[in-house]
Every structure is written in structure tokens, then in C-alpha cells.
Amino acid sequence: MNMPKRLFALGAMAVAAVIWLLGAMTASANQPAMHFVEDVTGAVFVCDETEYTVVSGEIKIVFHFGEAANGNMNFTGTITPMNVVLTDGTDTFKLKGAEWFGGTFNANTDGEQGTFTAKFQIVGTGDSVNLVGHMSPNGNEFEFDFGTCMTP
């Protein structure tokens, strides 16, 4: 599976997981966003020359899912590191940035589209995650990856 499809599949799984966690409650467009905080200690950023392991910190996840009366659906999510510290085995570094994803589904046409962007900087190293992807309802997709690392 190529990168954009994998990313959108992950987004779809996130939607399913959130709905399951909320007891499959009926979503509406005016439902408030959901907020989660997760410890990310042990996560590993694999980069071109180095691997960085998270030794402390959390990520904040903000997620919103909406469904219109006609069955159209949308979702959006943002992931932000909070006080994340990484090590290369010798030195420690901070992680700054954010990841955003979102998509829509048209109940009448079965069309779907989604966009993903991740920009994280491992401060003081020159290593980063710098990724943008998009999938259109007509099946066209693109991905731009200008970073030196992959997200865990």
C-alpha cells in the first residue's frame, strides 16, 4: 500500500476507534471535538542517519467527527507533541511541530477525499518529518516527503 493510502487508512481506523471508544454514539456536525493525551515514551523516529527514541513526553490529540442529515461525513484530527524529549543515545533533543489529517465522505456518490500533513522538527539536529499527502474523490493522489525521518 503506498504512503497516502496507508495514511488515509490510518485516519479511517482512527475514526472507527474513536467511535468505538464513545460507545458508537451518533455523531453530529455540532458535536464538540474530543481531546485525548497519550504518553509516547518509547516511540522511535527512524531518520536517514540516526534513530531517536522518545524518553519522555505526551501527545495531545484533538479529533472531530461530523455527520450531516444526508449521510455525508467528515473528520479532522490534530496531533501535537507536549514536552517530548528524544535521545540518539548520546544527547537529548526536543520535538516540535504538529500532524493534521482530515477527510470527507459523500453518501450520495461514495466519493471520499482526504489530506494529511506532518511537520515535526527534532530541534538542534537538522532532522525532521515533513510530509504532505492528498487523495481526491476521483482517485488522484499525491505525496510530498521532504523530511529525513518517518513518524513512529
C-alpha positions, 0 to 999 in steps of 0.5 A: 500500500503506498504512503497516502493510502496507508495514511488515509487508512490510518485516519479511517481506523482512527475514526472507527476507534474513536467511535468505538471508544464513545460507545458508537454514539451518533455523531453530529456536525455540532458535536464538540471535538474530543481531546485525548493525551497519550504518553509516547515514551518509547516511540522511535523516529527512524531518520536517514542517519540516526534513530531517536527514541522518545524518553519522555513526553505526551501527545495531545490529540484533538479529533472531530467527527461530523455527520450531516442529515444526508449521510455525508461525513467528515473528520479532522484530527490534530496531533501535537507533541507536549514536552517530548524529549528524544535521545540518539543515545548520546544527547537529548533533543526536543520535538516540535511541530504538529500532524493534521489529517482530515477527510470527507465522505459523500453518501450520495456518490461514495466519493471520499477525499482526504489530506494529511500533513506532518511537520515535526522538527527534532530541534538542534539536529537538522532532522525532521518529518515533513510530509504532505499527502492528498487523495481526491474523490476521483482517485488522484493522489499525491505525496510530498516527503521532504523530511529525513525521518518517518513518524513512529 
